[in-house]
Amino acid sequence: MARHFLAAACLAFVGACAHGDSEGGAPRLSAADIAPTAGAGWKGSLVYRDYSPPQGEVTLAVEADIAVVPGGLSLTLRYPDEPGANSTDVLALSKDGARFGGDPVIDRRAEGGAIVATTRAPCRDDDRPATCEHLYRFGAREFAIEKRDRFDGETAFIRRNAYRLTR
């Protein structure tokens, strides 16, 4: 069960890798914004919401190596307690910087020595239509990705999963 859900969390984390044009005035993310995360030795945790009973949060240790590659960010993720879930994925950055991980960038700001970016797009979660929002934090000593979902008909976002890494 944990392995199945972990695979789903990884897929949600990576998102689609589509490129697209942006609308004028939209926030942009650049290769320079994500560059401070490049390197090995990242350690931290993945916390994800388990929809199976008793529907609590599960925390797993995670280690990562991150590389800025042409067109995005390559993430090699290792789970010491779930080695079968280890993966390497790429989060695509569109040429114009308006999309990251396949989704439109809706916010980008500097905060505490890091760049914080938010993407948002329609999605499905738990076999239900939803709006998915990803919050990314790119820094030389901290890297985070949090996925939040708002199911259609609901007003509040819930945290689906969160990677928090430091080095």
SEMI-331570 format. One line per field, with one value per residue: x, y, z of N, C-alpha, C, O, CB in turn; chain; residue in three letters. Coordinates in nm, 2 decimals. Each point is the difference from the previous one (the first is absolute). Glycine has a CB too. Example, Ala and Ser with C-alpha at 12.3 -4.5 7.8 and 13.67 -1.06 7.14 Angstrom:
SEMI-331570
n_c1 <- 1.32, 0.15
n_c2 <- -0.57, 0.23
n_c3 <- 0.78, -0.19
ca_c1 <- -0.09, 0.09
ca_c2 <- 0.12, 0.11
ca_c3 <- 0.00, 0.00
c_c1 <- 0.09, -0.08
c_c2 <- 0.12, 0.11
c_c3 <- 0.00, 0.08
o_c1 <- 0.10, 0.05
o_c2 <- 0.00, 0.11
o_c3 <- 0.07, 0.01
cb_c1 <- -0.29, 0.07
cb_c2 <- -0.12, -0.17
cb_c3 <- 0.05, -0.23
c <- A, A
r <- ala, ser
//
This chain:
SEMI-331570
n_c1 <- 0.08, 0.28, 0.02, -0.27, 0.08, 0.29, -0.13, -0.18, 0.25, 0.15, -0.25, -0.03, 0.31, -0.03, -0.27, -0.05, 0.30, -0.26, 0.23, -0.25, 0.09, 0.04, -0.26, 0.22, 0.12, 0.11, 0.18, 0.25, 0.08, 0.29, 0.11, 0.02, -0.24, 0.17, 0.32, -0.06, -0.07, 0.31, 0.05, -0.02, -0.15, -0.35, -0.02, -0.32, -0.19, -0.13, -0.21, -0.17, -0.27, 0.04, -0.27, 0.06, -0.20, 0.28, 0.02, 0.34, 0.15, 0.14, 0.25, 0.14, 0.28, -0.02, 0.32, -0.06, 0.26, -0.15, 0.12, -0.10, -0.10, 0.02, -0.28, 0.07, 0.14, 0.16, -0.20, 0.26, -0.29, 0.23, -0.29, 0.30, -0.29, 0.00, 0.33, -0.29, 0.02, 0.31, -0.15, 0.24, -0.27, 0.12, -0.16, -0.04, 0.15, -0.26, 0.27, -0.17, 0.13, -0.32, 0.10, 0.14, -0.07, -0.11, -0.06, -0.02, 0.29, -0.30, 0.30, 0.30, 0.04, 0.32, -0.11, 0.31, 0.23, -0.26, -0.06, -0.28, -0.05, -0.31, 0.02, -0.31, -0.05, -0.31, 0.12, -0.19, 0.06, -0.12, -0.04, -0.01, 0.01, 0.26, 0.05, 0.28, 0.08, 0.29, 0.05, 0.27, 0.14, 0.22, 0.19, 0.28, -0.19, -0.29, -0.06, -0.32, -0.12, -0.25, -0.15, -0.21, -0.22, -0.18, -0.16, -0.10, -0.12, 0.26, -0.02, 0.26, 0.23, -0.05, 0.32, -0.06, 0.27, 0.16, 0.26, 0.09, 0.30, 0.17, 0.25
n_c2 <- -0.12, 0.13, -0.08, 0.14, 0.27, 0.01, 0.00, 0.24, 0.17, -0.03, 0.11, 0.25, 0.07, 0.02, 0.17, -0.11, 0.00, 0.22, 0.19, 0.20, 0.24, 0.12, 0.14, 0.23, -0.04, -0.32, 0.07, -0.03, -0.26, 0.13, -0.28, 0.22, -0.16, -0.27, 0.12, -0.05, -0.31, -0.04, -0.24, -0.29, 0.04, -0.02, -0.12, 0.04, -0.18, -0.09, 0.16, -0.23, 0.10, -0.34, 0.08, -0.25, 0.06, 0.14, 0.16, 0.01, 0.17, -0.27, 0.17, -0.15, 0.10, 0.18, -0.05, 0.24, -0.06, 0.30, -0.05, 0.31, -0.24, 0.23, 0.11, 0.07, -0.03, -0.29, -0.05, -0.23, -0.04, -0.18, -0.09, -0.06, -0.13, -0.08, -0.15, -0.02, 0.34, 0.01, 0.22, 0.10, 0.22, 0.19, 0.20, 0.03, 0.28, 0.04, 0.06, 0.18, -0.14, -0.11, -0.29, -0.06, -0.32, 0.06, 0.30, 0.27, 0.05, 0.07, 0.12, 0.08, 0.09, 0.00, -0.20, 0.08, 0.10, -0.08, 0.11, -0.02, -0.13, -0.01, -0.22, 0.07, -0.27, -0.05, -0.22, -0.22, 0.04, -0.31, -0.08, 0.36, 0.16, 0.10, 0.28, -0.20, 0.27, -0.14, 0.19, -0.02, 0.06, 0.05, -0.02, -0.05, -0.18, -0.10, -0.22, 0.08, -0.17, 0.13, -0.21, 0.25, -0.22, 0.26, -0.33, 0.18, 0.19, 0.15, 0.30, -0.19, -0.04, -0.29, 0.07, -0.20, 0.01, 0.20, -0.11, 0.13, -0.04, 0.13, -0.03
n_c3 <- 0.00, -0.03, -0.31, -0.08, 0.13, -0.13, -0.30, 0.08, 0.10, -0.28, -0.16, 0.19, -0.05, -0.31, -0.02, -0.25, -0.07, -0.12, -0.10, 0.06, -0.15, 0.29, -0.07, -0.08, 0.30, 0.04, 0.27, -0.21, 0.18, -0.11, -0.03, 0.24, 0.15, 0.00, 0.05, 0.31, -0.09, -0.13, 0.21, 0.05, 0.24, -0.05, 0.32, -0.03, 0.05, -0.26, 0.23, -0.20, 0.13, 0.07, -0.21, 0.21, 0.25, 0.13, -0.32, 0.14, -0.17, -0.11, 0.15, -0.27, 0.16, -0.27, -0.04, -0.22, -0.16, -0.05, -0.30, -0.04, -0.23, -0.22, 0.17, 0.33, 0.21, -0.10, 0.28, 0.02, 0.20, 0.17, 0.13, 0.21, -0.02, -0.33, -0.12, -0.15, -0.01, -0.16, -0.19, -0.16, 0.00, -0.21, 0.22, -0.35, 0.11, -0.24, -0.16, 0.20, 0.30, -0.07, 0.14, 0.29, -0.11, -0.34, 0.14, -0.17, 0.17, 0.17, 0.10, -0.12, 0.33, 0.01, 0.25, 0.16, -0.26, -0.23, -0.28, 0.20, -0.31, 0.10, -0.25, 0.02, -0.19, 0.05, 0.20, -0.01, 0.33, 0.01, -0.36, 0.03, -0.29, 0.18, -0.10, 0.00, 0.18, -0.10, 0.28, -0.21, 0.29, -0.28, 0.30, -0.11, 0.21, -0.16, -0.24, 0.10, -0.23, 0.20, -0.22, 0.12, -0.13, -0.02, -0.01, -0.25, 0.25, 0.16, 0.06, 0.04, -0.23, 0.14, 0.03, -0.27, 0.16, 0.17, -0.19, 0.30, -0.19, 0.24, -0.18
ca_c1 <- -0.08, 0.08, 0.07, -0.10, -0.03, 0.13, 0.01, -0.10, 0.05, 0.11, -0.06, -0.06, 0.11, 0.06, -0.09, 0.02, 0.12, -0.04, 0.04, -0.10, 0.02, -0.06, -0.06, 0.08, -0.01, 0.00, 0.13, 0.09, 0.10, 0.11, 0.10, 0.07, -0.08, 0.01, 0.14, 0.06, -0.03, 0.08, 0.10, -0.03, 0.00, -0.12, -0.06, -0.12, -0.11, -0.12, -0.12, -0.11, -0.13, -0.04, -0.15, -0.05, -0.02, -0.08, 0.01, 0.09, 0.12, 0.12, 0.13, 0.11, 0.13, 0.03, 0.13, -0.01, 0.10, -0.07, 0.09, -0.06, 0.03, -0.07, -0.15, -0.07, 0.06, 0.00, 0.00, 0.02, -0.06, 0.02, -0.08, 0.07, -0.09, -0.08, 0.09, -0.07, -0.06, 0.10, -0.03, 0.06, -0.10, 0.03, -0.10, 0.03, -0.02, -0.02, 0.10, -0.03, -0.01, -0.14, -0.05, 0.10, -0.07, -0.11, -0.11, 0.03, 0.05, -0.10, 0.07, 0.14, 0.05, 0.11, -0.04, 0.10, 0.12, -0.04, -0.11, -0.12, -0.09, -0.12, -0.07, -0.14, -0.07, -0.10, 0.06, -0.09, 0.06, -0.09, -0.11, -0.09, 0.06, 0.05, 0.10, 0.13, 0.09, 0.14, 0.08, 0.14, 0.10, 0.13, 0.10, 0.13, 0.00, -0.14, -0.08, -0.13, -0.12, -0.13, -0.12, -0.13, -0.11, -0.13, -0.09, -0.11, -0.11, 0.06, 0.06, 0.14, 0.10, 0.06, 0.13, 0.00, 0.13, 0.10, 0.14, 0.07, 0.14, 0.11, 0.13
ca_c2 <- 0.12, 0.12, 0.01, 0.05, 0.14, 0.08, 0.02, 0.11, 0.13, 0.04, 0.05, 0.13, 0.09, 0.04, 0.06, -0.02, 0.07, 0.08, 0.14, 0.08, 0.14, 0.07, 0.13, 0.11, 0.04, -0.11, -0.03, -0.08, -0.07, -0.01, -0.10, 0.06, -0.01, -0.13, -0.04, -0.02, -0.13, -0.10, -0.07, -0.12, 0.01, 0.05, -0.09, 0.06, -0.09, 0.01, -0.02, 0.00, -0.04, -0.13, 0.00, -0.13, 0.01, 0.10, 0.13, 0.09, 0.04, -0.09, 0.07, -0.09, 0.06, 0.01, 0.06, 0.04, 0.07, 0.09, 0.06, 0.09, -0.06, 0.08, -0.01, -0.02, -0.04, -0.15, -0.04, -0.14, -0.02, -0.13, -0.02, -0.11, -0.10, -0.05, 0.01, -0.03, 0.12, 0.10, 0.04, 0.12, 0.07, 0.13, 0.11, 0.09, 0.14, 0.05, 0.09, 0.14, 0.00, 0.01, -0.13, -0.08, -0.12, -0.01, 0.09, 0.15, 0.07, 0.11, 0.09, -0.02, 0.11, -0.03, -0.01, -0.06, -0.05, -0.10, 0.03, -0.08, 0.00, -0.07, -0.04, -0.04, -0.05, -0.11, -0.14, -0.10, -0.06, -0.10, -0.02, 0.11, 0.12, 0.09, 0.09, -0.03, 0.11, -0.04, 0.11, -0.04, 0.09, -0.03, 0.07, -0.08, -0.09, -0.05, -0.02, -0.06, -0.01, -0.04, 0.00, 0.02, -0.02, 0.05, -0.07, 0.08, 0.02, 0.03, 0.14, 0.00, -0.09, -0.09, -0.04, -0.14, -0.05, 0.11, -0.04, 0.10, -0.04, 0.10, -0.05
ca_c3 <- 0.00, 0.01, -0.12, -0.10, 0.02, -0.02, -0.14, -0.03, 0.05, -0.09, -0.12, 0.02, 0.02, -0.13, -0.09, -0.15, -0.05, -0.12, -0.02, -0.06, -0.01, 0.11, -0.02, 0.04, 0.14, 0.09, 0.07, -0.07, 0.08, -0.09, 0.03, 0.12, 0.13, 0.05, 0.01, 0.13, 0.05, -0.06, 0.09, 0.07, 0.15, 0.05, 0.09, 0.06, 0.02, -0.08, 0.08, -0.09, 0.06, -0.04, -0.01, 0.05, 0.15, 0.07, -0.07, 0.06, -0.07, 0.00, -0.02, -0.05, -0.03, -0.14, -0.03, -0.14, -0.08, -0.09, -0.11, -0.10, -0.14, -0.10, 0.00, 0.13, 0.13, 0.01, 0.14, 0.03, 0.14, 0.07, 0.13, 0.07, 0.05, -0.12, -0.12, -0.12, -0.04, -0.05, -0.14, -0.06, -0.07, -0.05, 0.00, -0.12, 0.00, -0.14, -0.04, 0.04, 0.14, 0.04, 0.05, 0.07, 0.03, -0.08, 0.05, 0.00, 0.11, 0.04, 0.09, 0.02, 0.09, 0.09, 0.14, 0.09, -0.07, -0.09, -0.09, 0.02, -0.12, 0.01, -0.12, 0.03, -0.12, 0.02, 0.01, 0.06, 0.12, 0.06, -0.11, 0.00, -0.06, 0.10, -0.04, 0.07, 0.01, 0.04, 0.05, -0.01, 0.07, -0.05, 0.07, 0.01, 0.11, 0.02, -0.12, 0.04, -0.09, 0.06, -0.09, 0.07, -0.08, 0.04, -0.08, -0.06, 0.09, 0.13, 0.00, 0.06, -0.04, 0.10, -0.04, -0.05, 0.04, 0.01, 0.02, 0.07, -0.01, 0.03, -0.01
c_c1 <- 0.09, 0.08, -0.09, -0.02, 0.13, 0.02, -0.09, 0.05, 0.12, -0.05, -0.06, 0.11, 0.06, -0.09, 0.03, 0.12, -0.03, 0.06, -0.11, 0.04, -0.07, -0.07, 0.08, -0.02, -0.01, 0.13, 0.09, 0.10, 0.12, 0.10, 0.08, -0.07, 0.02, 0.14, 0.05, -0.03, 0.09, 0.10, -0.06, -0.01, -0.13, -0.07, -0.12, -0.11, -0.11, -0.11, -0.11, -0.13, -0.04, -0.15, -0.06, -0.01, 0.13, 0.01, 0.08, 0.11, 0.11, 0.12, 0.10, 0.12, 0.02, 0.14, -0.01, 0.13, -0.08, 0.10, -0.09, 0.04, -0.07, -0.15, -0.06, 0.09, -0.01, 0.02, 0.02, -0.04, 0.03, -0.07, 0.07, -0.09, -0.09, 0.09, -0.07, -0.07, 0.10, -0.03, 0.09, -0.10, 0.05, -0.12, 0.04, -0.02, -0.01, 0.10, -0.03, -0.02, -0.14, -0.06, 0.11, -0.08, -0.13, -0.11, 0.04, 0.05, -0.09, 0.07, 0.14, 0.05, 0.13, -0.04, 0.11, 0.11, -0.03, -0.10, -0.11, -0.09, -0.12, -0.05, -0.14, -0.07, -0.10, 0.07, -0.10, 0.08, -0.10, -0.12, -0.10, 0.06, 0.04, 0.08, 0.12, 0.09, 0.13, 0.07, 0.14, 0.09, 0.13, 0.11, 0.13, 0.00, -0.13, -0.07, -0.13, -0.10, -0.12, -0.11, -0.13, -0.11, -0.13, -0.10, -0.11, -0.12, 0.04, 0.06, 0.15, 0.09, 0.04, 0.14, 0.00, 0.14, 0.10, 0.14, 0.07, 0.15, 0.10, 0.13, 0.10
c_c2 <- 0.13, 0.02, 0.05, 0.15, 0.09, 0.02, 0.11, 0.13, 0.05, 0.06, 0.14, 0.11, 0.05, 0.07, -0.02, 0.09, 0.08, 0.13, 0.08, 0.14, 0.07, 0.12, 0.11, 0.04, -0.11, -0.02, -0.09, -0.07, -0.02, -0.11, 0.05, -0.01, -0.14, -0.05, -0.03, -0.14, -0.11, -0.06, -0.12, 0.03, 0.05, -0.11, 0.06, -0.11, 0.03, -0.03, -0.01, -0.05, -0.13, 0.00, -0.13, 0.01, -0.03, 0.14, 0.10, 0.05, -0.10, 0.08, -0.10, 0.09, 0.00, 0.07, 0.03, 0.06, 0.08, 0.06, 0.09, -0.06, 0.09, -0.03, -0.03, -0.05, -0.15, -0.03, -0.15, -0.02, -0.14, 0.00, -0.12, -0.11, -0.07, 0.00, -0.03, 0.12, 0.10, 0.03, 0.12, 0.06, 0.14, 0.09, 0.10, 0.14, 0.05, 0.11, 0.15, 0.01, 0.01, -0.13, -0.08, -0.13, -0.02, 0.09, 0.15, 0.05, 0.12, 0.10, -0.04, 0.12, -0.04, 0.01, -0.07, -0.06, -0.11, 0.06, -0.09, 0.02, -0.08, -0.03, -0.05, -0.05, -0.10, -0.13, -0.09, -0.05, -0.09, -0.02, 0.11, 0.12, 0.10, 0.11, -0.03, 0.12, -0.05, 0.13, -0.06, 0.10, -0.04, 0.09, -0.08, -0.10, -0.06, -0.02, -0.07, 0.00, -0.05, 0.00, 0.01, -0.02, 0.06, -0.08, 0.09, 0.00, 0.04, 0.14, 0.00, -0.10, -0.09, -0.04, -0.15, -0.06, 0.11, -0.07, 0.12, -0.05, 0.11, -0.07, 0.10
c_c3 <- 0.00, -0.14, -0.11, 0.02, -0.02, -0.15, -0.05, 0.04, -0.09, -0.13, 0.02, 0.02, -0.13, -0.09, -0.15, -0.04, -0.13, 0.00, -0.06, 0.00, 0.12, -0.05, 0.04, 0.15, 0.10, 0.07, -0.08, 0.09, -0.10, 0.05, 0.12, 0.13, 0.06, 0.02, 0.14, 0.06, -0.05, 0.10, 0.07, 0.15, 0.06, 0.09, 0.06, 0.01, -0.11, 0.10, -0.10, 0.07, -0.06, 0.00, 0.05, 0.15, 0.07, -0.05, 0.07, -0.09, 0.02, -0.03, -0.04, -0.01, -0.15, -0.02, -0.15, -0.05, -0.10, -0.11, -0.09, -0.13, -0.10, 0.01, 0.14, 0.11, 0.00, 0.15, 0.01, 0.15, 0.05, 0.13, 0.07, 0.06, -0.10, -0.12, -0.13, -0.06, -0.06, -0.15, -0.04, -0.09, -0.04, 0.02, -0.11, 0.03, -0.14, -0.04, 0.04, 0.15, 0.06, 0.06, 0.06, 0.04, -0.09, 0.03, -0.01, 0.13, 0.03, 0.10, 0.01, 0.08, 0.07, 0.14, 0.08, -0.07, -0.10, -0.10, 0.03, -0.12, 0.03, -0.14, 0.04, -0.13, 0.04, 0.01, 0.05, 0.12, 0.07, -0.09, 0.00, -0.07, 0.11, -0.07, 0.09, -0.01, 0.06, 0.05, 0.00, 0.07, -0.05, 0.07, 0.00, 0.11, 0.03, -0.13, 0.05, -0.11, 0.08, -0.10, 0.09, -0.11, 0.05, -0.09, -0.05, 0.10, 0.14, -0.01, 0.05, -0.07, 0.11, -0.04, -0.03, 0.03, 0.00, 0.02, 0.06, 0.01, 0.04, -0.03, 0.07
o_c1 <- -0.03, 0.01, 0.05, 0.00, -0.01, 0.04, 0.04, -0.01, 0.01, 0.05, 0.02, -0.02, 0.03, 0.04, 0.09, 0.03, 0.09, 0.03, -0.09, 0.09, -0.09, 0.02, 0.08, -0.11, 0.00, 0.10, -0.06, 0.04, -0.03, -0.01, 0.05, 0.06, 0.01, 0.02, 0.08, 0.07, 0.00, 0.07, -0.12, 0.02, 0.00, 0.00, 0.00, 0.02, 0.00, 0.00, -0.02, 0.00, -0.01, -0.07, -0.12, 0.07, 0.07, -0.03, -0.04, -0.01, 0.02, 0.00, 0.02, 0.00, -0.03, 0.03, -0.07, 0.08, -0.09, 0.11, -0.11, 0.12, -0.08, -0.04, -0.11, 0.12, -0.11, 0.08, -0.08, 0.06, -0.03, 0.00, -0.03, 0.05, -0.07, -0.04, 0.05, -0.04, -0.04, -0.05, 0.06, -0.05, 0.09, -0.11, 0.10, -0.10, 0.09, 0.06, 0.09, -0.03, -0.02, -0.10, 0.12, -0.11, -0.08, -0.10, 0.12, -0.05, -0.02, -0.06, 0.04, -0.03, 0.02, -0.08, 0.03, 0.05, 0.09, -0.06, 0.01, -0.03, 0.01, 0.00, -0.03, 0.02, 0.00, 0.10, -0.12, 0.12, -0.12, -0.12, -0.12, 0.12, -0.07, 0.03, -0.01, 0.02, 0.00, 0.01, 0.03, -0.03, 0.05, 0.00, -0.01, 0.07, -0.02, 0.01, 0.00, 0.01, 0.01, -0.02, -0.01, 0.01, -0.01, 0.00, -0.04, -0.03, -0.08, 0.03, 0.07, -0.05, 0.00, 0.03, -0.05, 0.00, -0.03, 0.02, -0.02, 0.02, -0.03, 0.01, 0.12
o_c2 <- 0.09, 0.11, 0.09, 0.08, 0.11, 0.11, 0.08, 0.10, 0.12, 0.10, 0.08, 0.11, 0.12, 0.10, -0.08, 0.10, 0.00, 0.06, -0.06, 0.05, -0.06, 0.05, -0.01, -0.01, 0.03, 0.03, -0.09, 0.07, -0.03, -0.05, -0.08, -0.01, -0.02, -0.10, -0.09, -0.04, -0.11, 0.07, -0.03, 0.11, 0.04, -0.12, 0.12, -0.11, 0.11, -0.11, 0.10, -0.07, -0.02, 0.02, -0.01, 0.07, -0.10, 0.09, 0.12, -0.03, -0.05, 0.08, -0.11, 0.11, -0.09, 0.09, -0.07, 0.05, -0.06, 0.04, -0.04, -0.01, 0.08, -0.12, -0.03, 0.04, -0.05, 0.05, -0.08, 0.05, -0.10, 0.10, -0.11, -0.11, -0.09, 0.07, 0.04, 0.00, 0.11, -0.08, 0.07, -0.07, 0.05, -0.04, 0.06, 0.04, -0.02, 0.06, 0.07, 0.11, 0.02, 0.00, 0.01, 0.00, -0.08, 0.01, 0.03, -0.04, 0.09, 0.10, -0.11, 0.11, -0.12, 0.08, -0.12, -0.11, -0.07, 0.11, -0.12, 0.11, -0.11, 0.09, -0.04, 0.07, -0.06, -0.03, 0.03, -0.02, 0.04, -0.02, -0.03, 0.02, 0.02, 0.00, -0.01, 0.06, -0.08, 0.09, -0.10, 0.12, -0.11, 0.12, -0.12, -0.10, -0.08, 0.09, -0.09, 0.09, -0.10, 0.10, -0.07, 0.05, 0.01, 0.02, 0.09, -0.10, 0.04, 0.05, 0.09, -0.11, 0.04, 0.00, -0.08, -0.12, 0.11, -0.08, 0.11, -0.10, 0.11, -0.12, -0.03
o_c3 <- -0.08, -0.04, -0.08, -0.10, -0.04, -0.04, -0.08, -0.07, -0.03, -0.06, -0.09, -0.05, -0.02, -0.06, -0.03, 0.07, -0.09, 0.10, -0.06, 0.06, 0.06, -0.11, 0.10, 0.05, 0.12, -0.06, -0.08, 0.10, -0.12, 0.11, 0.09, 0.10, 0.12, 0.07, 0.01, 0.09, 0.05, 0.07, 0.00, 0.04, 0.12, -0.04, 0.03, 0.02, -0.06, 0.06, -0.07, 0.10, -0.12, 0.11, 0.02, 0.07, -0.04, 0.07, 0.02, -0.12, 0.11, -0.08, 0.07, -0.04, -0.07, 0.08, -0.07, 0.07, -0.07, 0.04, -0.03, -0.03, 0.03, -0.02, 0.00, 0.01, 0.00, 0.07, -0.06, 0.09, -0.07, 0.08, -0.03, 0.00, 0.03, -0.10, -0.11, -0.12, -0.04, -0.07, 0.08, -0.09, 0.06, -0.05, 0.01, 0.07, -0.08, 0.09, 0.03, 0.05, 0.12, 0.06, -0.04, 0.05, 0.04, -0.08, 0.01, 0.11, -0.08, 0.02, -0.01, -0.03, 0.02, 0.04, -0.03, 0.04, -0.06, 0.02, 0.01, -0.04, 0.06, -0.09, 0.11, -0.11, 0.11, -0.07, 0.02, -0.01, 0.01, 0.05, -0.03, 0.01, 0.10, -0.12, 0.12, -0.10, 0.09, -0.07, 0.06, -0.01, 0.03, -0.01, -0.04, -0.01, 0.10, -0.09, 0.08, -0.09, 0.07, -0.07, 0.10, -0.11, 0.12, -0.12, 0.07, 0.06, 0.09, -0.10, -0.04, -0.05, 0.12, -0.12, 0.07, 0.05, -0.05, 0.08, -0.05, 0.07, -0.03, -0.02, 0.00
cb_c1 <- -0.15, 0.01, 0.10, -0.11, -0.17, 0.06, 0.02, -0.18, -0.08, 0.09, -0.06, -0.18, 0.02, 0.10, -0.12, -0.27, 0.06, -0.24, 0.33, -0.26, 0.10, 0.15, -0.31, 0.10, -0.11, -0.28, -0.06, -0.07, -0.14, -0.01, -0.04, 0.04, -0.17, -0.24, -0.05, -0.10, -0.23, -0.10, 0.23, 0.09, 0.24, -0.03, 0.22, 0.04, 0.05, 0.11, 0.11, 0.16, -0.06, 0.28, 0.14, 0.03, -0.31, 0.06, -0.18, -0.04, -0.09, -0.14, -0.08, -0.16, 0.12, -0.28, 0.20, -0.32, 0.28, -0.28, 0.26, -0.12, 0.10, 0.25, 0.13, -0.31, 0.06, 0.02, -0.07, 0.12, -0.15, 0.22, -0.19, 0.12, 0.07, -0.18, 0.13, 0.01, -0.14, 0.22, -0.30, 0.29, -0.27, 0.28, -0.15, 0.04, 0.05, -0.30, -0.05, -0.08, 0.24, 0.07, -0.29, 0.25, 0.18, 0.16, -0.20, -0.13, 0.26, -0.13, -0.25, 0.06, -0.26, 0.24, -0.28, -0.23, 0.04, 0.09, 0.15, 0.04, 0.18, -0.06, 0.25, -0.04, 0.21, -0.28, 0.35, -0.24, 0.28, 0.19, 0.16, -0.22, -0.08, -0.03, -0.16, -0.04, -0.18, 0.00, -0.21, -0.01, -0.20, -0.10, -0.16, 0.04, 0.21, -0.02, 0.21, 0.03, 0.14, 0.10, 0.14, 0.10, 0.11, 0.08, 0.09, 0.10, -0.05, 0.01, -0.30, -0.05, 0.08, -0.26, 0.15, -0.16, -0.02, -0.19, 0.01, -0.23, -0.04, -0.15, -0.17
cb_c2 <- -0.22, -0.14, -0.28, -0.31, -0.18, -0.21, -0.32, -0.26, -0.19, -0.28, -0.32, -0.22, -0.24, -0.30, 0.25, -0.14, -0.17, -0.19, -0.01, -0.21, 0.05, -0.14, -0.10, 0.09, 0.17, -0.15, 0.13, 0.08, -0.09, 0.29, -0.01, 0.17, 0.18, 0.05, 0.22, 0.28, 0.18, 0.04, 0.25, -0.25, -0.01, 0.27, -0.24, 0.34, -0.12, 0.04, 0.02, 0.02, 0.26, -0.13, 0.16, -0.20, 0.03, -0.23, -0.17, -0.08, 0.29, -0.28, 0.29, -0.27, 0.02, -0.08, -0.06, -0.01, -0.12, 0.01, -0.16, 0.22, -0.32, 0.11, -0.04, -0.09, 0.27, -0.08, 0.27, -0.08, 0.27, -0.12, 0.20, 0.28, 0.22, 0.01, -0.10, -0.23, -0.15, -0.01, -0.15, -0.02, -0.18, -0.05, -0.09, -0.23, 0.04, -0.11, -0.22, -0.08, 0.09, 0.18, -0.02, 0.20, 0.09, -0.24, -0.22, 0.07, -0.16, -0.26, 0.14, -0.24, 0.21, 0.02, 0.11, 0.07, 0.12, -0.29, 0.20, -0.09, 0.15, 0.01, -0.02, 0.09, 0.09, 0.16, 0.06, -0.04, 0.16, 0.09, -0.21, -0.10, -0.05, -0.18, 0.19, -0.31, 0.25, -0.29, 0.20, -0.23, 0.15, -0.17, 0.23, 0.30, 0.22, 0.02, 0.06, -0.01, 0.05, 0.00, -0.08, 0.11, -0.22, 0.22, -0.30, 0.03, -0.20, -0.29, 0.00, 0.18, 0.12, -0.09, 0.25, 0.18, -0.33, 0.24, -0.26, 0.20, -0.28, 0.23, -0.09
cb_c3 <- 0.20, 0.29, 0.15, 0.09, 0.21, 0.25, 0.05, 0.09, 0.27, 0.16, 0.01, 0.16, 0.24, 0.08, 0.20, -0.10, 0.20, -0.12, 0.03, 0.02, -0.31, 0.27, -0.08, -0.29, -0.20, -0.08, 0.30, -0.31, 0.28, -0.17, -0.33, -0.26, -0.21, -0.18, -0.22, -0.05, -0.03, -0.29, 0.02, -0.21, -0.14, -0.16, 0.02, -0.10, 0.30, -0.29, 0.28, -0.29, 0.14, -0.01, -0.21, -0.26, 0.01, 0.13, -0.11, 0.34, -0.10, 0.01, 0.10, -0.08, 0.30, -0.14, 0.25, -0.04, 0.10, 0.14, 0.04, 0.18, 0.06, -0.13, -0.23, -0.13, 0.12, -0.30, 0.11, -0.27, 0.02, -0.19, -0.08, 0.06, 0.18, 0.21, 0.26, 0.20, 0.21, 0.23, -0.05, 0.10, 0.05, -0.11, 0.24, -0.22, 0.29, -0.06, -0.22, -0.27, -0.13, -0.23, -0.14, 0.03, 0.19, 0.05, 0.14, -0.28, 0.03, -0.06, 0.14, -0.19, 0.01, -0.21, -0.04, 0.12, 0.26, 0.15, -0.19, 0.29, -0.22, 0.31, -0.23, 0.30, -0.24, -0.05, 0.02, -0.21, 0.02, 0.18, 0.05, 0.21, -0.31, 0.30, -0.19, 0.04, -0.05, -0.09, 0.09, -0.21, 0.18, -0.21, 0.18, -0.09, -0.01, 0.31, -0.23, 0.32, -0.27, 0.29, -0.26, 0.28, -0.19, 0.19, 0.06, -0.29, -0.22, 0.16, 0.08, 0.27, -0.29, 0.18, 0.08, -0.24, -0.05, 0.02, -0.15, 0.06, -0.14, 0.20, -0.22
c <- A, A, A, A, A, A, A, A, A, A, A, A, A, A, A, A, A, A, A, A, A, A, A, A, A, A, A, A, A, A, A, A, A, A, A, A, A, A, A, A, A, A, A, A, A, A, A, A, A, A, A, A, A, A, A, A, A, A, A, A, A, A, A, A, A, A, A, A, A, A, A, A, A, A, A, A, A, A, A, A, A, A, A, A, A, A, A, A, A, A, A, A, A, A, A, A, A, A, A, A, A, A, A, A, A, A, A, A, A, A, A, A, A, A, A, A, A, A, A, A, A, A, A, A, A, A, A, A, A, A, A, A, A, A, A, A, A, A, A, A, A, A, A, A, A, A, A, A, A, A, A, A, A, A, A, A, A, A, A, A, A, A, A, A, A, A, A
r <- met, ala, arg, his, phe, leu, ala, ala, ala, cys, leu, ala, phe, val, gly, ala, cys, ala, his, gly, asp, ser, glu, gly, gly, ala, pro, arg, leu, ser, ala, ala, asp, ile, ala, pro, thr, ala, gly, ala, gly, trp, lys, gly, ser, leu, val, tyr, arg, asp, tyr, ser, pro, pro, gln, gly, glu, val, thr, leu, ala, val, glu, ala, asp, ile, ala, val, val, pro, gly, gly, leu, ser, leu, thr, leu, arg, tyr, pro, asp, glu, pro, gly, ala, asn, ser, thr, asp, val, leu, ala, leu, ser, lys, asp, gly, ala, arg, phe, gly, gly, asp, pro, val, ile, asp, arg, arg, ala, glu, gly, gly, ala, ile, val, ala, thr, thr, arg, ala, pro, cys, arg, asp, asp, asp, arg, pro, ala, thr, cys, glu, his, leu, tyr, arg, phe, gly, ala, arg, glu, phe, ala, ile, glu, lys, arg, asp, arg, phe, asp, gly, glu, thr, ala, phe, ile, arg, arg, asn, ala, tyr, arg, leu, thr, arg
//
